Amino acid sequence: MYSSQKAWELENAIKLVDPQRDALYSYDQAEQTAIASARPWKNDPHYFKNVRISAVALLKMVMHARSGGSLEIMGLMQGKIAGDTFVVTDAFRLPVEGTETRVNASAEADEYVVQYLQSCRENGRMENAVGWYHSHPGYGCWLSGIDVSTQMLQQSHMDPFLAVVIDPDRTISAGKVEIGAFRTFPQDYKPPASGGGDDYQTIPLNKIEDFGAHASQYYSLEISHYKSSLDSYLLELLWNKYWVSTISQSPLFTNREYSSKQMLDLSQKIQKAQKAIQAQAQVGPGPGPKATGKDLALDKIVRDSNKIIGEEITGLLAGEVKAKLFNGFEASSVEASAP
């Protein structure tokens, strides 16, 4: 179990901060008040560039996202601001109703947040809420139109505020936490044209329109993870629960519905690309940009298929390792108990 925890920390690049000082957990109320008063992010829509999430907060968010199954879940993150970086020290779930496409916060959830934060302050934990997180089961880490509206509202009333999205299905398949952190632009701000970076991710066909319609209204932040000596005991307690639920499940069996949806979505994309190629062939060779667009669509299909194959192979290998481990343990137990 210890080795599996270390493997999880290595896979998600969780780094140990100074064990003597635990500096990322120190909270200076006067410093945070001064930062809030200066509001440097108001003059620069790209002011915040990084997010540092504690291992405990990350694990709590992943476990919450997985507990929702195919339904979206929602929670808040606590922490502080350090320069152009959000430092997330903890996270807690909210009592909200979720569907497969959205989460609906109620007055009850708002009251719960006030009571929870008040209880934290009474016990010496002064960190404010610095963002919200929710899940996108099976369709990637990005902001939908509803998410963009929610984040804009939060930034207008509670800034600085952060939006984090976790995909529990892809986390299970990939073995690494699928997570994204985002900030929205002001409504009157037009971001510069993209520099052509590789921001590829698999988006289901029925979500592409929503993804493309709002992609220019927000930007992503660089995410890193950390732990400290203060995390050790809590992380061990959480890992006992997470490890059992992970080691006792097969990614292929647990995620069979997600895998089937991935294959169906891929087949629909192939059919769409095939129709586009046939239509182009009937019209005749077009100008360069159209051909480039066609090649780009085919390239994305190839990358989607490779991603699915990789996840299936990972699931098969994980199943084989568990079978060897536990079947070997059972066999050795039988031999040891034999007279």
C-alpha positions in Angstrom: 0.0 0.0 0.0 2.9 2.3 0.8 4.4 1.7 -2.6 1.1 2.4 -4.4 0.8 5.7 -2.5 4.3 6.7 -3.6 3.6 5.7 -7.2 0.4 7.9 -7.1 2.5 10.8 -5.7 5.1 10.3 -8.4 2.6 10.0 -11.2 1.0 13.3 -10.2 4.3 15.1 -9.6 3.6 15.9 -5.9 6.6 17.6 -4.4 7.6 17.9 -0.8 8.0 21.5 0.5 10.3 22.4 3.4 9.3 19.9 6.1 10.6 22.2 8.8 8.7 25.3 8.0 5.6 24.1 6.0 5.7 27.5 4.5 2.8 27.0 2.1 0.4 26.4 5.1 1.3 29.6 7.0 -1.5 32.2 6.6 -0.8 35.9 7.2 -4.1 37.7 7.5 -2.5 41.2 7.1 -0.7 40.1 3.9 -3.8 38.6 2.3 -5.8 41.7 3.2 -3.1 43.9 1.6 -3.2 41.7 -1.6 -7.0 41.9 -1.7 -6.9 45.7 -1.4 -4.2 46.1 -4.1 -6.2 43.9 -6.5 -3.3 43.6 -9.1 -5.3 41.1 -11.2 -7.7 43.9 -12.2 -5.1 45.5 -14.4 -3.9 42.2 -16.0 -6.5 39.5 -17.1 -3.6 37.0 -17.2 -2.2 38.0 -13.8 -2.7 34.6 -12.2 -0.6 31.9 -13.9 -0.1 29.1 -11.5 -2.0 26.9 -9.0 -0.4 24.8 -6.3 -2.7 22.2 -4.8 -1.9 20.1 -1.7 -1.9 16.4 -2.0 -4.7 16.1 0.6 -6.9 18.6 -1.3 -6.2 16.8 -4.6 -7.1 13.4 -3.1 -10.3 14.7 -1.5 -11.4 16.3 -4.7 -10.7 13.1 -6.7 -12.6 10.9 -4.2 -15.5 13.3 -4.2 -15.6 13.3 -8.0 -15.5 9.5 -8.2 -18.3 9.2 -5.7 -20.6 11.1 -8.0 -20.3 8.4 -10.8 -21.9 9.8 -14.0 -23.3 12.8 -12.1 -21.5 16.1 -11.7 -20.4 17.1 -8.2 -19.3 20.4 -6.7 -17.2 21.7 -3.9 -15.0 24.6 -2.7 -11.3 25.0 -2.2 -9.6 26.9 0.6 -6.2 28.6 0.5 -4.4 31.9 -0.1 -2.8 34.0 -2.8 1.0 34.1 -3.2 2.1 36.5 -6.0 0.6 35.2 -9.3 -0.2 31.8 -7.7 -3.3 30.3 -6.0 -2.2 28.0 -3.1 -4.9 25.5 -2.4 -4.5 23.9 1.1 -7.8 22.1 1.5 -11.2 21.3 -0.2 -14.6 20.4 1.0 -17.7 19.1 -0.8 -21.0 21.0 -1.1 -24.5 19.6 -0.6 -25.7 20.3 -4.2 -27.9 18.4 -6.7 -26.0 17.3 -9.8 -27.0 16.0 -13.2 -24.9 14.5 -16.0 -24.3 18.0 -17.4 -24.5 20.5 -14.6 -24.6 21.1 -10.8 -27.3 23.2 -9.2 -26.2 25.1 -6.0 -29.1 26.2 -3.7 -29.6 28.5 -0.8 -28.9 25.5 1.5 -25.4 25.2 -0.1 -24.7 28.9 0.5 -25.7 28.6 4.2 -23.5 25.5 4.5 -20.5 27.4 3.1 -20.9 30.2 5.6 -21.2 27.8 8.5 -18.3 25.7 7.4 -15.9 28.6 7.0 -17.0 30.1 10.3 -16.3 26.8 12.0 -12.9 26.7 10.4 -12.1 30.2 11.7 -13.3 29.3 15.2 -10.7 26.4 15.1 -7.8 28.6 14.0 -8.0 27.9 10.2 -8.3 31.4 8.6 -8.0 30.4 4.9 -10.6 31.9 2.7 -12.5 30.2 -0.1 -10.3 30.7 -3.2 -12.2 28.7 -5.8 -14.7 26.0 -6.7 -14.3 22.6 -8.3 -16.7 20.3 -10.1 -16.5 17.2 -12.2 -16.9 16.4 -15.9 -17.4 12.7 -15.9 -16.0 11.4 -19.2 -15.8 14.5 -21.2 -12.6 16.3 -20.2 -11.4 19.3 -18.3 -12.7 22.6 -19.8 -15.5 25.1 -19.0 -18.9 24.9 -20.5 -21.1 27.9 -21.1 -22.8 27.4 -17.7 -19.4 27.0 -16.1 -18.1 30.2 -17.7 -21.2 32.2 -16.5 -20.7 30.8 -13.0 -17.0 31.6 -12.9 -17.6 35.1 -14.2 -20.2 35.7 -11.5 -17.8 34.4 -8.8 -14.9 36.6 -10.1 -17.1 39.7 -10.0 -18.2 39.1 -6.4 -15.4 37.0 -4.7 -12.3 37.6 -6.7 -9.6 36.3 -6.6 -11.5 33.0 -7.4 -10.5 29.9 -9.3 -12.4 27.2 -11.2 -11.1 23.6 -11.2 -12.5 20.8 -13.3 -11.8 17.0 -12.6 -12.7 14.1 -14.9 -13.0 11.1 -12.7 -13.6 8.6 -15.6 -10.4 9.6 -17.4 -8.6 9.6 -14.1 -9.5 6.0 -13.6 -8.5 5.1 -17.2 -5.3 7.0 -17.3 -4.1 6.3 -13.7 -3.3 10.0 -13.3 -5.6 12.7 -12.1 -7.2 14.5 -15.1 -7.5 18.0 -13.8 -7.7 21.6 -15.2 -7.7 25.1 -13.6 -9.2 28.1 -15.2 -9.9 31.8 -14.9 -12.4 33.8 -17.1 -11.6 37.0 -18.9 -13.5 40.2 -18.3 -16.6 40.5 -20.6 -15.1 43.4 -22.6 -11.7 41.8 -23.0 -10.5 40.2 -26.3 -7.7 37.7 -25.8 -4.8 37.7 -28.3 -4.8 35.1 -31.0 -3.4 31.7 -29.9 0.2 31.1 -30.5 -0.5 27.7 -32.0 0.4 25.6 -29.0 -0.6 22.0 -28.6 -3.7 22.3 -26.4 -5.2 19.0 -27.7 -7.7 17.1 -25.7 -10.4 14.6 -26.5 -13.8 16.3 -26.6 -16.9 14.1 -27.2 -18.7 15.0 -30.5 -21.9 16.2 -28.7 -19.8 18.6 -26.5 -17.5 20.1 -29.2 -19.9 22.9 -30.1 -20.2 24.0 -26.4 -16.5 23.7 -26.0 -15.7 25.8 -29.1 -18.3 28.5 -28.4 -16.7 29.5 -25.1 -13.0 28.5 -25.3 -12.0 32.1 -25.9 -13.6 33.3 -22.7 -11.2 31.8 -20.3 -7.6 30.6 -20.0 -5.9 27.7 -18.1 -3.4 27.9 -15.3 -0.3 25.7 -14.7 -1.0 23.2 -12.0 1.5 21.7 -9.6 1.0 19.6 -6.5 2.8 19.6 -3.1 2.7 18.0 0.3 4.3 18.8 3.6 4.9 17.2 7.0 1.5 18.4 8.0 -0.1 16.3 5.2 1.5 13.0 6.1 -1.0 11.7 8.7 -4.1 13.0 6.8 -2.8 11.7 3.5 -2.2 8.3 5.1 -5.8 8.1 6.4 -7.3 9.2 3.1 -5.1 6.8 1.2 -6.3 3.8 3.2 -9.8 4.5 1.8 -8.6 5.5 -1.7 -6.2 2.5 -2.0 -8.9 -0.1 -1.1 -11.4 1.3 -3.6 -8.8 1.5 -6.3 -7.0 -1.8 -5.8 -10.3 -3.7 -5.6 -11.6 -2.4 -8.9 -10.6 -3.1 -12.5 -10.4 0.1 -14.7 -11.9 -1.8 -17.6 -14.9 -3.0 -15.5 -15.4 0.1 -13.5 -15.1 2.3 -16.6 -16.9 0.0 -19.1 -19.7 2.5 -19.8 -17.1 5.3 -20.3 -15.1 3.1 -22.6 -18.2 2.2 -24.6 -19.1 5.9 -25.0 -15.5 6.6 -26.1 -15.7 4.0 -28.9 -19.1 5.2 -30.0 -18.0 8.8 -30.1 -14.9 7.8 -32.1 -17.0 6.0 -34.6 -19.3 9.1 -35.0 -16.2 11.3 -35.6 -14.9 8.8 -38.2 -18.3 8.8 -40.0 -18.4 12.6 -39.9 -14.8 12.9 -41.3 -15.6 10.3 -44.0 -18.7 12.3 -45.2 -16.6 15.5 -45.2 -13.9 13.8 -47.4 -16.5 12.4 -49.8 -18.2 15.8 -50.1 -14.8 17.4 -50.8 -14.0 14.8 -53.4 -17.3 15.5 -55.2 -16.6 19.3 -55.2 -13.0 18.8 -56.3 -9.7 19.9 -54.7 -10.1 23.1 -52.8 -7.6 25.7 -51.5 -4.9 24.9 -49.0 -6.7 25.9 -45.8 -9.6 23.4 -46.4 -7.1 20.6 -47.0 -5.3 21.6 -43.9 -8.5 21.5 -41.9 -9.4 18.1 -43.2 -5.9 16.8 -42.3 -6.3 18.3 -38.8 -9.6 16.5 -38.3 -8.1 13.2 -39.3 -5.1 13.8 -37.0 -7.4 14.4 -34.1 -9.2 11.1 -34.8 -5.9 9.3 -34.9 -4.9 10.8 -31.6 -8.3 10.0 -30.1 -8.0 6.3 -31.2 -4.4 6.1 -29.8 -5.6 7.5 -26.5 -8.3 4.9 -26.2 -5.9 2.1 -27.1 -3.4 3.3 -24.5 -6.1 3.5 -21.8 -7.3 0.0 -22.6 -3.8 -1.4 -22.6 -3.2 0.3 -19.2 -6.4 -1.3 -17.9 -5.4 -4.8 -19.1 -1.9 -4.5 -17.6 -3.4 -3.3 -14.3 -5.7 -6.3 -14.3 -2.8 -8.7 -15.0 -0.7 -7.2 -12.2 -3.6 -7.6 -9.7 -4.3 -11.1 -10.9 -0.7 -12.1 -10.4 -0.5 -10.4 -7.1 -3.6 -11.7 -5.5 -3.7 -15.2 -7.1 -0.1 -15.7 -6.1 -1.0 -14.5 -2.5 -3.9 -16.9 -2.4 -1.8 -19.8 -3.7 0.9 -19.2 -1.2 -1.7 -19.0 1.6 -3.1 -22.3 0.6 0.3 -23.9 0.5 1.1 -22.4 3.9 -2.1 -23.8 5.5 -1.6 -27.3 3.9 -0.6 -30.0 6.4 
